[in-house]
């Protein structure tokens, strides 16, 4: 494989306009050499702006480095120009699956299968997503814990989602350590100050309204956002969950929080 | 020493959308090296980044997740990204909303290795 990468690199060096960058970028990302893959893909996009496969390659690398928002944007741009682009349909199907939006994942993967019925990776992905879609209601009903009033039905509502008010008082959700200890109170105490810190930073640096803070720790990743002006939402997931997916989960939780808070005011 | 750090930081500033990159002491927010555009208020960025990092280290530890190695504040018109190096140094990058965070992060991690 390394020889293959070297050979393709030499070929691209000899002829920078060669389309071999598509194979080289893919080989690099499969080897986990993401930094090099980003450079190859970006250069390819710059040299061949009308080549949709170049954008597709770039989006795949972006997804690998966890920049899911930009990957989604890039694939959406490809589909706007070619609604039957297989790579973009598969890529968006993958992103929606990880975001928990199984219906949209199925839509894109079914379109991908219609584009190329022989693609086994699409067949396999469709089977996985359909199985997940069938299991989803069963998981909800099998949960023996009392459903959380704010986040009932959301993945991790009983252990990795916390909603606090601007004084750090817990409004909903629960946070557990890896050992299963409830750490909601401790985390909530620091969160009240965190929102002020974020507001101050964004204001003084003239960045406008702050939208989210992601912190990637040794034991897991945190996503913090403000569903309303007087509340703060903390989502915690293990490191295996990419930042992009965490962000999408946070959007769903924020929507649930706003709906619940509005209900409390009625 | 500073020249070496500046060269390392310039790799970050070449990423699209980045307006400034700097090395900052984690404890007190002092600038070690700064490669920012003229209109970026370096000392304010350094102080605020250090303060934000300290706050989120507390939140992360309270959630028993350990110290965060990467922090990303996303705002309406821009973004602030912080990578914690091993020796009490923060690599701080600020940019517009168009900043390529994935690529900037890769370069910041390289810089974090250089300053150890």
Interface residues (C-beta under 8 A of the other chain):
Chain A: X34 X35 X38 X42 X62 X65 X66 X67 X70 X175 X177 X178 X179 X181 X183 X186 X187 X189 X190 X191 X193 X194 X197 X198 X200 X201 X202 X204 X205 X206 X207 X208 X209 X210 X211 X212 X213 X214 X215 X216 X217 X218 X219 X220 X221 X222 X224 X234 X236 X243
Chain B: X41 X44 X45 X48 X49 X51 X52 X55 X56 X58 X59 X60 X62 X63 X64 X65 X66 X67 X68 X69 X70 X71 X72 X73 X74 X75 X76 X77 X78 X79 X80 X94 X100 X101 X102 X103 X105 X106 X110
